Amino acid sequence: MTTARLLKVGGVTPFTATDYPGCLAAVIFVQGCPWRCGYCHNPHLQTRPAVGALHWPDIVAKLRSRVGLIDGVVFSGGEPTMDPALPEAIAEVKALGFKVGLHTACIYPKQLAAVLPLLDWVGFDIKAPFANYARITGVADSDPQARACAEAIIASGVAYECRTTIHPTLLREAEVLELAATLAALGVDNYALQIFRAQGCSDGALNAIATAGYPSAAALASIEAMFERFTLRREG
């Protein structure tokens, strides 16, 4: 049994057109995350069990059967860089001929650096102005890791999308503008704002707050002007 077979997987989406821009992909959800963001859509993946819910060799076999039907595979979570088996798992997937994407919350700079050369695309979350990071993650001093990961991704040359999920209770409009300016100064050129959606979120207080009109049209216009590419996702 190789290290990759120990990858702790909590679920698989066999086909998606939205998780890897420009590619039809499968998504592998890795179990475990040390942060406790209130708007998390996958809280069931936060706990890291002793044994993964799904058997990695079975997943590889299913992916092998989809060669020619999908373009890529995305490792998501949870926080996939938490799993020490991730580099070997990525190598197995690439050996099948798939492009490989990663969704990361930017928690583990060293582990991210180890897999960046293996990746074709990264979707990374920056959750708040760095001084206010613990308000979102629930973990003190979580901002240095996030900044380090963002800087590494930007410098790597790997294609990416930087994104922030926003909620009026968690980030005031002025803070959203502040964060956008900070990211533009770091060199981010592809940015997405994702307006909070209640689907999958277990926080009743967040779910009860309406997001209509947030952020304002003027704020969105200011943010769009900061980036070469800007996307607004406002889902139900």
Secondary structure as GFF3:
##gff-version 3
##sequence-region A 1 236
A	DSSP	three_ten_helix	3	6	.	.	.	ID=ss1
A	DSSP	beta_strand	9	16	.	.	.	ID=ss2
A	DSSP	beta_strand	25	30	.	.	.	ID=ss3
A	DSSP	three_ten_helix	43	45	.	.	.	ID=ss4
A	DSSP	alpha_helix	56	64	.	.	.	ID=ss5
A	DSSP	beta_strand	72	77	.	.	.	ID=ss6
A	DSSP	three_ten_helix	80	82	.	.	.	ID=ss7
A	DSSP	alpha_helix	86	95	.	.	.	ID=ss8
A	DSSP	beta_strand	99	104	.	.	.	ID=ss9
A	DSSP	alpha_helix	109	115	.	.	.	ID=ss10
A	DSSP	three_ten_helix	116	118	.	.	.	ID=ss11
A	DSSP	beta_strand	121	125	.	.	.	ID=ss12
A	DSSP	three_ten_helix	130	132	.	.	.	ID=ss13
A	DSSP	alpha_helix	133	137	.	.	.	ID=ss14
A	DSSP	alpha_helix	143	156	.	.	.	ID=ss15
A	DSSP	beta_strand	159	166	.	.	.	ID=ss16
A	DSSP	alpha_helix	173	186	.	.	.	ID=ss17
A	DSSP	beta_strand	190	195	.	.	.	ID=ss18
A	DSSP	alpha_helix	204	207	.	.	.	ID=ss19
A	DSSP	alpha_helix	217	224	.	.	.	ID=ss20
A	DSSP	beta_strand	229	234	.	.	.	ID=ss21
###
